[in-house]
């Protein structure tokens, strides 16, 4: 039995948005290879997530370096997609970006229209997140940093220093496997976005949902 057929969550076509939903917030989850981006999307999505994971081949091993994620046998080759409702009017659309360097040309496309991002970090491989932080700062996309729990690692303040983050960028611990932990990261991001809004009128998602726009 494949994972899709055993997933009790409805597909997007079988889970229409609430009739009052008018605003959508696009969130991109980025980070290094094998850091847990697909896992987080799968954990928090209220619908059956769309993913583009493929089996890693011997040819791919010659290009990608899987040493930082031992035991990993699949990899995202396009993006992951999920959805979670905030309230009757607002919904988050989650896009997980591929982590390998050869697929990073997709990142700027995924950042288009995003109001915020999550940089998922393996505290044992902090350097793998430098590129994500650099691209988000270049794109001027607000973001939070979430340190995935892979066991004992660096403290959040050490991660902040290692990534040379501005003091206002939130850095929090999380478990990408946990729905509640993932929701906590999303709440932190939304609060961060609202705190940066220039006025109360701007403190709401700006992009209409695809369903509302159609």
TILUMDREN-959548 format. One record per residue (C-alpha): x, y, z; residue number from 1; residue in three letters. Coordinates in Angstrom, 1 decimal, always signed. Layout:
% residues N
X=X, Y=Y, Z=Z, num=NUM, residuo=ALA .
...
This chain:
% residues 214
X=+0.0, Y=+0.0, Z=+0.0, num=1, residuo=UNK .
X=+1.5, Y=+3.4, Z=-1.0, num=2, residuo=UNK .
X=+1.7, Y=+6.3, Z=+1.4, num=3, residuo=UNK .
X=-1.0, Y=+8.3, Z=-0.5, num=4, residuo=UNK .
X=-3.6, Y=+5.6, Z=-0.2, num=5, residuo=UNK .
X=-2.9, Y=+5.1, Z=+3.6, num=6, residuo=UNK .
X=-3.0, Y=+8.9, Z=+4.3, num=7, residuo=UNK .
X=-6.4, Y=+9.6, Z=+6.0, num=8, residuo=UNK .
X=-6.2, Y=+13.3, Z=+5.0, num=9, residuo=UNK .
X=-8.3, Y=+14.4, Z=+2.1, num=10, residuo=UNK .
X=-6.8, Y=+15.5, Z=-1.2, num=11, residuo=UNK .
X=-7.0, Y=+19.2, Z=-2.0, num=12, residuo=UNK .
X=-9.8, Y=+18.5, Z=-4.5, num=13, residuo=UNK .
X=-11.8, Y=+16.9, Z=-1.7, num=14, residuo=UNK .
X=-11.1, Y=+19.6, Z=+0.8, num=15, residuo=UNK .
X=-12.5, Y=+22.9, Z=-0.5, num=16, residuo=UNK .
X=-11.7, Y=+26.0, Z=+1.5, num=17, residuo=UNK .
X=-14.2, Y=+27.6, Z=+3.8, num=18, residuo=UNK .
X=-16.6, Y=+29.8, Z=+1.9, num=19, residuo=UNK .
X=-15.4, Y=+32.9, Z=+3.9, num=20, residuo=UNK .
X=-11.7, Y=+32.3, Z=+3.0, num=21, residuo=UNK .
X=-10.5, Y=+35.3, Z=+1.0, num=22, residuo=UNK .
X=-6.8, Y=+35.6, Z=+1.8, num=23, residuo=UNK .
X=-3.8, Y=+33.2, Z=+1.4, num=24, residuo=UNK .
X=-0.3, Y=+33.5, Z=+2.7, num=25, residuo=UNK .
X=+2.4, Y=+31.7, Z=+0.8, num=26, residuo=UNK .
X=+5.2, Y=+30.3, Z=+2.9, num=27, residuo=UNK .
X=+8.4, Y=+28.7, Z=+1.6, num=28, residuo=UNK .
X=+10.4, Y=+26.2, Z=+3.7, num=29, residuo=UNK .
X=+14.1, Y=+26.1, Z=+2.7, num=30, residuo=UNK .
X=+17.3, Y=+24.6, Z=+4.0, num=31, residuo=UNK .
X=+20.0, Y=+22.2, Z=+3.2, num=32, residuo=UNK .
X=+19.7, Y=+18.6, Z=+1.9, num=33, residuo=UNK .
X=+18.0, Y=+16.2, Z=+4.2, num=34, residuo=UNK .
X=+17.2, Y=+18.8, Z=+6.9, num=35, residuo=UNK .
X=+13.5, Y=+17.8, Z=+7.2, num=36, residuo=UNK .
X=+11.6, Y=+20.2, Z=+4.8, num=37, residuo=UNK .
X=+9.4, Y=+17.4, Z=+3.3, num=38, residuo=UNK .
X=+8.9, Y=+16.0, Z=+6.8, num=39, residuo=UNK .
X=+7.6, Y=+19.4, Z=+8.1, num=40, residuo=UNK .
X=+5.2, Y=+19.9, Z=+5.2, num=41, residuo=UNK .
X=+3.8, Y=+16.4, Z=+5.6, num=42, residuo=UNK .
X=+3.5, Y=+16.9, Z=+9.4, num=43, residuo=UNK .
X=+1.5, Y=+20.1, Z=+9.4, num=44, residuo=UNK .
X=-0.6, Y=+20.0, Z=+6.2, num=45, residuo=UNK .
X=-4.3, Y=+19.5, Z=+6.7, num=46, residuo=UNK .
X=-4.6, Y=+18.1, Z=+3.2, num=47, residuo=UNK .
X=-2.8, Y=+15.2, Z=+1.7, num=48, residuo=UNK .
X=+0.5, Y=+16.9, Z=+0.8, num=49, residuo=UNK .
X=+1.9, Y=+16.9, Z=-2.7, num=50, residuo=UNK .
X=+5.5, Y=+15.9, Z=-2.9, num=51, residuo=UNK .
X=+8.0, Y=+15.2, Z=-5.7, num=52, residuo=UNK .
X=+10.3, Y=+12.8, Z=-3.9, num=53, residuo=UNK .
X=+12.2, Y=+10.4, Z=-6.0, num=54, residuo=UNK .
X=+14.5, Y=+7.5, Z=-5.2, num=55, residuo=UNK .
X=+18.1, Y=+8.5, Z=-5.0, num=56, residuo=UNK .
X=+20.1, Y=+6.8, Z=-7.7, num=57, residuo=UNK .
X=+23.8, Y=+5.9, Z=-7.9, num=58, residuo=UNK .
X=+24.2, Y=+8.6, Z=-10.5, num=59, residuo=UNK .
X=+22.7, Y=+11.1, Z=-8.2, num=60, residuo=UNK .
X=+25.1, Y=+10.1, Z=-5.4, num=61, residuo=UNK .
X=+27.9, Y=+11.3, Z=-7.6, num=62, residuo=UNK .
X=+26.4, Y=+14.8, Z=-7.7, num=63, residuo=UNK .
X=+24.7, Y=+15.2, Z=-4.3, num=64, residuo=UNK .
X=+26.5, Y=+14.6, Z=-1.0, num=65, residuo=UNK .
X=+24.2, Y=+12.5, Z=+1.2, num=66, residuo=UNK .
X=+26.8, Y=+12.1, Z=+4.0, num=67, residuo=UNK .
X=+25.0, Y=+14.6, Z=+6.2, num=68, residuo=UNK .
X=+21.8, Y=+12.6, Z=+6.1, num=69, residuo=UNK .
X=+22.8, Y=+9.0, Z=+6.5, num=70, residuo=UNK .
X=+20.0, Y=+6.5, Z=+5.6, num=71, residuo=UNK .
X=+18.2, Y=+9.0, Z=+3.4, num=72, residuo=UNK .
X=+17.0, Y=+7.1, Z=+0.2, num=73, residuo=UNK .
X=+14.7, Y=+9.7, Z=-1.4, num=74, residuo=UNK .
X=+15.1, Y=+13.4, Z=-2.4, num=75, residuo=UNK .
X=+12.8, Y=+16.2, Z=-3.5, num=76, residuo=UNK .
X=+13.3, Y=+17.1, Z=-7.1, num=77, residuo=UNK .
X=+10.8, Y=+20.0, Z=-7.5, num=78, residuo=UNK .
X=+8.9, Y=+21.1, Z=-4.4, num=79, residuo=UNK .
X=+6.5, Y=+19.9, Z=-1.7, num=80, residuo=UNK .
X=+3.1, Y=+21.5, Z=-1.2, num=81, residuo=UNK .
X=+0.7, Y=+21.5, Z=+1.7, num=82, residuo=UNK .
X=-2.0, Y=+23.7, Z=+3.2, num=83, residuo=UNK .
X=-3.1, Y=+24.7, Z=+6.7, num=84, residuo=UNK .
X=-6.1, Y=+26.9, Z=+7.7, num=85, residuo=UNK .
X=-5.5, Y=+29.7, Z=+10.2, num=86, residuo=UNK .
X=-9.1, Y=+30.8, Z=+10.6, num=87, residuo=UNK .
X=-12.2, Y=+31.1, Z=+8.4, num=88, residuo=UNK .
X=-10.7, Y=+33.9, Z=+6.3, num=89, residuo=UNK .
X=-7.0, Y=+33.0, Z=+6.2, num=90, residuo=UNK .
X=-5.0, Y=+30.0, Z=+4.9, num=91, residuo=UNK .
X=-1.3, Y=+29.2, Z=+4.6, num=92, residuo=UNK .
X=+0.1, Y=+27.5, Z=+1.5, num=93, residuo=UNK .
X=+3.3, Y=+25.7, Z=+2.3, num=94, residuo=UNK .
X=+6.0, Y=+25.1, Z=-0.3, num=95, residuo=UNK .
X=+9.0, Y=+23.0, Z=+0.6, num=96, residuo=UNK .
X=+12.1, Y=+23.7, Z=-1.6, num=97, residuo=UNK .
X=+14.6, Y=+21.1, Z=-2.7, num=98, residuo=UNK .
X=+17.8, Y=+21.2, Z=-0.8, num=99, residuo=UNK .
X=+20.4, Y=+20.0, Z=-3.3, num=100, residuo=UNK .
X=+22.6, Y=+22.7, Z=-4.9, num=101, residuo=UNK .
X=+21.7, Y=+21.6, Z=-8.4, num=102, residuo=UNK .
X=+18.0, Y=+22.4, Z=-7.8, num=103, residuo=UNK .
X=+18.5, Y=+25.8, Z=-6.2, num=104, residuo=UNK .
X=+17.7, Y=+27.6, Z=-9.5, num=105, residuo=UNK .
X=+14.1, Y=+26.8, Z=-8.4, num=106, residuo=UNK .
X=+14.3, Y=+28.8, Z=-5.2, num=107, residuo=UNK .
X=+13.9, Y=+32.3, Z=-6.6, num=108, residuo=UNK .
X=+10.8, Y=+31.1, Z=-8.5, num=109, residuo=UNK .
X=+9.4, Y=+29.6, Z=-5.3, num=110, residuo=UNK .
X=+10.1, Y=+32.9, Z=-3.4, num=111, residuo=UNK .
X=+8.0, Y=+34.8, Z=-5.9, num=112, residuo=UNK .
X=+4.8, Y=+35.9, Z=-4.1, num=113, residuo=UNK .
X=+5.9, Y=+34.5, Z=-0.7, num=114, residuo=UNK .
X=+5.3, Y=+36.7, Z=+2.2, num=115, residuo=UNK .
X=+7.6, Y=+34.8, Z=+4.5, num=116, residuo=UNK .
X=+9.9, Y=+31.8, Z=+4.8, num=117, residuo=UNK .
X=+11.2, Y=+29.2, Z=+7.3, num=118, residuo=UNK .
X=+14.9, Y=+28.3, Z=+7.2, num=119, residuo=UNK .
X=+15.1, Y=+24.8, Z=+8.6, num=120, residuo=UNK .
X=+18.5, Y=+24.1, Z=+10.1, num=121, residuo=UNK .
X=+20.3, Y=+21.0, Z=+11.2, num=122, residuo=UNK .
X=+22.4, Y=+22.3, Z=+14.1, num=123, residuo=UNK .
X=+25.1, Y=+19.8, Z=+13.2, num=124, residuo=UNK .
X=+25.3, Y=+21.2, Z=+9.6, num=125, residuo=UNK .
X=+24.7, Y=+24.9, Z=+10.1, num=126, residuo=UNK .
X=+26.9, Y=+25.8, Z=+7.0, num=127, residuo=UNK .
X=+24.3, Y=+24.1, Z=+4.8, num=128, residuo=UNK .
X=+21.9, Y=+27.0, Z=+5.6, num=129, residuo=UNK .
X=+24.1, Y=+29.9, Z=+4.6, num=130, residuo=UNK .
X=+22.8, Y=+29.9, Z=+1.1, num=131, residuo=UNK .
X=+19.2, Y=+29.9, Z=+2.1, num=132, residuo=UNK .
X=+19.7, Y=+32.9, Z=+4.4, num=133, residuo=UNK .
X=+21.7, Y=+34.7, Z=+1.8, num=134, residuo=UNK .
X=+19.0, Y=+34.3, Z=-0.9, num=135, residuo=UNK .
X=+16.2, Y=+35.3, Z=+1.4, num=136, residuo=UNK .
X=+18.1, Y=+38.4, Z=+2.5, num=137, residuo=UNK .
X=+18.8, Y=+39.2, Z=-1.2, num=138, residuo=UNK .
X=+15.1, Y=+38.8, Z=-2.0, num=139, residuo=UNK .
X=+14.1, Y=+40.8, Z=+1.1, num=140, residuo=UNK .
X=+11.8, Y=+38.0, Z=+2.2, num=141, residuo=UNK .
X=+11.2, Y=+38.0, Z=+5.9, num=142, residuo=UNK .
X=+12.0, Y=+34.6, Z=+7.6, num=143, residuo=UNK .
X=+12.5, Y=+32.7, Z=+10.8, num=144, residuo=UNK .
X=+15.1, Y=+30.1, Z=+11.6, num=145, residuo=UNK .
X=+13.9, Y=+26.8, Z=+13.0, num=146, residuo=UNK .
X=+16.5, Y=+24.4, Z=+14.4, num=147, residuo=UNK .
X=+15.3, Y=+20.8, Z=+13.7, num=148, residuo=UNK .
X=+15.9, Y=+18.4, Z=+16.7, num=149, residuo=UNK .
X=+18.3, Y=+15.8, Z=+15.5, num=150, residuo=UNK .
X=+19.5, Y=+15.1, Z=+19.0, num=151, residuo=UNK .
X=+21.9, Y=+17.2, Z=+21.1, num=152, residuo=UNK .
X=+23.2, Y=+20.1, Z=+19.0, num=153, residuo=UNK .
X=+23.8, Y=+23.8, Z=+19.1, num=154, residuo=UNK .
X=+21.8, Y=+26.2, Z=+21.1, num=155, residuo=UNK .
X=+19.6, Y=+28.8, Z=+19.2, num=156, residuo=UNK .
X=+22.0, Y=+31.6, Z=+20.2, num=157, residuo=UNK .
X=+24.9, Y=+29.6, Z=+18.7, num=158, residuo=UNK .
X=+22.9, Y=+29.1, Z=+15.5, num=159, residuo=UNK .
X=+22.2, Y=+32.9, Z=+15.4, num=160, residuo=UNK .
X=+25.9, Y=+33.7, Z=+15.8, num=161, residuo=UNK .
X=+27.0, Y=+31.1, Z=+13.2, num=162, residuo=UNK .
X=+24.5, Y=+32.4, Z=+10.6, num=163, residuo=UNK .
X=+25.3, Y=+36.1, Z=+11.5, num=164, residuo=UNK .
X=+21.6, Y=+36.9, Z=+11.8, num=165, residuo=UNK .
X=+20.1, Y=+40.2, Z=+12.6, num=166, residuo=UNK .
X=+18.8, Y=+40.4, Z=+16.2, num=167, residuo=UNK .
X=+15.2, Y=+40.7, Z=+15.1, num=168, residuo=UNK .
X=+15.2, Y=+37.3, Z=+13.2, num=169, residuo=UNK .
X=+13.5, Y=+34.7, Z=+15.4, num=170, residuo=UNK .
X=+15.5, Y=+31.5, Z=+16.0, num=171, residuo=UNK .
X=+13.5, Y=+28.7, Z=+17.6, num=172, residuo=UNK .
X=+13.8, Y=+24.9, Z=+18.3, num=173, residuo=UNK .
X=+11.5, Y=+22.5, Z=+16.5, num=174, residuo=UNK .
X=+10.8, Y=+18.9, Z=+15.7, num=175, residuo=UNK .
X=+9.9, Y=+18.7, Z=+12.0, num=176, residuo=UNK .
X=+8.1, Y=+15.4, Z=+12.6, num=177, residuo=UNK .
X=+5.6, Y=+16.9, Z=+15.0, num=178, residuo=UNK .
X=+2.5, Y=+18.7, Z=+13.8, num=179, residuo=UNK .
X=+2.2, Y=+20.8, Z=+17.0, num=180, residuo=UNK .
X=+5.9, Y=+21.8, Z=+16.8, num=181, residuo=UNK .
X=+5.5, Y=+22.7, Z=+13.1, num=182, residuo=UNK .
X=+2.4, Y=+24.8, Z=+13.8, num=183, residuo=UNK .
X=+4.4, Y=+26.6, Z=+16.5, num=184, residuo=UNK .
X=+7.0, Y=+27.5, Z=+13.9, num=185, residuo=UNK .
X=+4.3, Y=+28.8, Z=+11.5, num=186, residuo=UNK .
X=+2.8, Y=+30.8, Z=+14.3, num=187, residuo=UNK .
X=+6.2, Y=+32.4, Z=+15.1, num=188, residuo=UNK .
X=+6.6, Y=+33.3, Z=+11.4, num=189, residuo=UNK .
X=+3.1, Y=+34.9, Z=+11.2, num=190, residuo=UNK .
X=+3.7, Y=+36.9, Z=+14.3, num=191, residuo=UNK .
X=+7.1, Y=+38.0, Z=+12.9, num=192, residuo=UNK .
X=+5.4, Y=+39.1, Z=+9.7, num=193, residuo=UNK .
X=+2.8, Y=+41.0, Z=+11.6, num=194, residuo=UNK .
X=+5.3, Y=+42.7, Z=+13.8, num=195, residuo=UNK .
X=+7.2, Y=+44.0, Z=+10.8, num=196, residuo=UNK .
X=+4.0, Y=+45.3, Z=+9.1, num=197, residuo=UNK .
X=+4.2, Y=+49.2, Z=+8.8, num=198, residuo=UNK .
X=+0.6, Y=+49.8, Z=+9.9, num=199, residuo=UNK .
X=-2.4, Y=+47.9, Z=+11.3, num=200, residuo=UNK .
X=-4.0, Y=+48.0, Z=+7.8, num=201, residuo=UNK .
X=-1.0, Y=+46.1, Z=+6.4, num=202, residuo=UNK .
X=-1.2, Y=+43.4, Z=+9.1, num=203, residuo=UNK .
X=-3.0, Y=+40.9, Z=+7.0, num=204, residuo=UNK .
X=-2.1, Y=+38.5, Z=+4.2, num=205, residuo=UNK .
X=-2.0, Y=+40.4, Z=+0.9, num=206, residuo=UNK .
X=-2.5, Y=+37.7, Z=-1.7, num=207, residuo=UNK .
X=-6.0, Y=+36.3, Z=-2.5, num=208, residuo=UNK .
X=-6.3, Y=+32.5, Z=-2.5, num=209, residuo=UNK .
X=-6.4, Y=+30.9, Z=-6.0, num=210, residuo=UNK .
X=-10.0, Y=+29.8, Z=-5.3, num=211, residuo=UNK .
X=-11.0, Y=+33.3, Z=-4.4, num=212, residuo=UNK .
X=-9.3, Y=+34.7, Z=-7.5, num=213, residuo=UNK .
X=-11.0, Y=+32.3, Z=-9.9, num=214, residuo=UNK .
